[in-house]
Amino acid sequence: MVLAAESAGAAMVELGMPFSDPLADGPVIQASSQQAIENGVNITWILETVTKIREKSEIPIALMGYINPILKYGVDKFLYQCKKCGVDGLLIPDLPPEEGMEIFPCPVEPDKAVEPVANADALTLQSVFPTVNRCTKCGSCTTACPMSIPVMDSVMRMQEGSFDKVAEDFTTCIHCGLCRFVCEDKVKPHSMGLWIRRSFGKSQVELKIDVENSDRVEKEWQYLLVEGKQERMQRAKIFRESGGLPE
């Protein structure tokens, strides 16, 4: 259907992501969502479909759906897979802008994300993320970081308003999101740090991951992002100390 739409002159295509409770939609969309779910359609299936489409077409593709399935799938994993398979945009109508800034502060390539603020010195704690005040200083975020970023100290600097130092801290961030995943306070240091870094115009440096080697990126991502919290932290420690994947 996508290829037929392109042949007929479509400039872009929107693919819907079904959700069990599409309350913002009418009866037709609700029924089609339920039918799709019963037929096994989910985010993984949709992303695989986009990959197949990309073998024959470069037409812009936007995914539209509700935020709940994305949160369940994993935001960082979702963004990574969207970039990998060739998704061009997202439409999430039930995500308010003020909450969206916390969940999607920037895409996988933050240096190409948003325009820097006009005056970085005017940044305030509230203008970044109010979740920074939740931090209980457990230190799990620092322990989990494979790049040895002093994440907890950076969160403390956010509270103090020392955003220039935070921006410098996150110049070596590889966007794995481990600090965010292990944080039981739900502070989201990874999201905040990347946004601040971009606002100050700082670029990513000294990457241990070769971003041009997609196979290696995939292997390292899968290695680092396992389900169990303790296992994630242990693997992050190994990655940090060895400078890469174990042999």
N, C-alpha and C positions, 0 to 999 in steps of 0.2 A: 504493500500500500504506500509506503514511503517513497519508493522508487517511482510508482505511478503518479503520486502527487507531484514529485519533482518534474517528471516528464510533462505534466499538465501545466507547469508554470509556477508551482508553489515556491515561495522565497525561503521559507523555513517550515519546520515541522515541530509540533508539540506532541509529546508522548505522555500519557497520563500514568501516574503511579497509583494503583488501586489502594483503597483504605477501607477498613471494615465499618467505619462510622463517618461517612462523608456528609456531615450534617449541613454543610454550606451549599451542597448541590441539590438539584431537583431530583424527582423520582427516576428519570431516565438514567442519569449519571450514577445515582445510587444503585440502581439495578445492574448496570453494566459493571460497576466496581465489584459488586458481590459475585457476579458471574465470572469475572476475571480471577478473583481470589479462589473460587471453587475450581477453576481450571489450572491453578498452580502459578499464576502470575504474581511475582514479587519483585523486589528491587534487584536481586541478583539476576533474575531472568531478563528484566528490562535492560540492564547494563550489558548483558551478553548479546541481546538483540541489537543494541546500538553498535557494539563491536562488529557484528555481522554486516550491519548497514554500512559501516565505514569501509568495508572491503569493496563497496561498489559506488559509494556516494559521499560527497563532502557537504551536502546540504546542511545548514545550521539546524541543530536539534536542541530543543529545550524540554526538560522534564518538569511536569506539573503535578503537584500532589500535596498532601498534608505533612506536617512536620513530624507527627508521631512515628511513622514507619522509619523515617530517617534517623531519629533519635535511637530507636531500637537497633537499627542496623549499625549505627556508630557514625557520628558526624565526620570525623577525620578520615575514617575508612571510606565513607561515601564520597567525600570530595576527591580523595585520591583515585578511587575507581572511576569517577566521572571524568576526571582529567585523562586517565589512562585510556578509556574507551572512546573518548571524543565527544562528550557532552559539551554543548556551548553555553547553556544557560539553565537557570532554575526558576520556577514559579511556585512559590509557597504561600498561598493566599491567607492561611490561618496563622501566619507568623508575623506579629506586630513588629514594626521597624525597631522599636527600642529593645525588644527581646532578640530580634534578629542580629543586632550588633554584637550581642554576647555570644550567640551560637555560631554565626558566620561573620566574624570580624574581618576575614580576608580569605581568599581562595587558596589553593595549594601553592601558588606562586605569589606570596604577599608583596613582593617588590613591584608587581604589576596590578596591585589590587585597587586601592583607593588613593585619591589625591592627598598629599600631606596637608595637615591643618595649616591655616594661614600664619598662625603664630604659635609655634610649639611651646613657647614659654607660658602661654595662656592656658595650657592643659591643667585640669584639676582632677582630683580623685573621682568625682562624680561623672566627669566627662569621659573617663576611661571605662571603669567597671565598678559598680558598687560592691560586687562580690569580693573585692580585695579585703574588705573588713572582716570576712569570715575566717581568715587564716588563724589557726591555733598553733602555728609554728611546730608542727609535728616533724617536718623535715623530709617526709617521704618523697616530695617532688624533687628535691635535690638528689636524693639517693637514686631515684629512677632515671634521671637525665643521663643519656649515653654520651653527651658532649661535655659533661662536667660543668654545666652552667650552674652558678649558685642561685637556683630558682627561688628558694625560700628567702634568701637575702634580697633578691630582686623584688619580691612581693613586699618586703619591709620598706624598700626604697619607694615603691609605688605609694605606700601609705604616707611616706614622708614627703612625697612630691618630687623626688629626685629622678625625674623621668629620663634625663639625659644619660644617667648611669644605667638605667634599665635598658635603654636602647642599645647601649654598648654591650651589655651582658648577652643580649639575644642576637648578636651578629653571627654567632656560631650555631644557632638553633637549626636543627634539621627537620623541624615540623613533624616529628613523630607523634607528638601529643601524649607521651607517656606521663609527663608531670601532671597533665590534666586528668588522665585516667586514674592515677593512684591517689589523687587528692580527695579524701573523704569529706573535706569541708566545701567541695565544689567551688573552689576559688577560680579555676580556669586560668592559671598563670600563663600557659602556653598562648592562649588567645590574646590575653592582655599584653604580654611581652612583644608579640609580633606586631600588634597594632601600634604600640608605642614606638617600636623600632622604625616602622614605616613612617609614622608621623614626624620623626626626626630625620628622615631621609637617609637612614643607615642601611647599608647593603649587607647581604649575607656573605660571610667570609669563612675560609678555612674549613670547608666541608670535608668530612671523612667519607661521605657517600658521594659516589660519582653520579651526578644527576643525569648524565648523558647515557649511562648504562642502565637501561630500563630493567633488564633481567636482575641485575644486582640490587637495584632499588627494591624490586618486588620481593626478593629473598630476604633482605634486611628488614623490610616492613613486616613481613609475615613472621620473622623471627622475634621481633620486638613486641608486636601487638598480639600477645596471647591472652586468653581469658583470665587466668588466675592472677590476682594482684601480686602475690609473693613471687610467682614465677616471672612476671613481667619485670619486677625489680631486680631479681637475680640475673636475668638475661641482660638487663640494662647495665648492670655492674660488670658483667663479662665483656659486653660490647665496649664499654667505656675503658676498661683496663687493657683490652687487647687491641683496641683501635679498629675493630671490625668484627665480622662473624667468626666464630670458632671454627677451626679446621674440622 
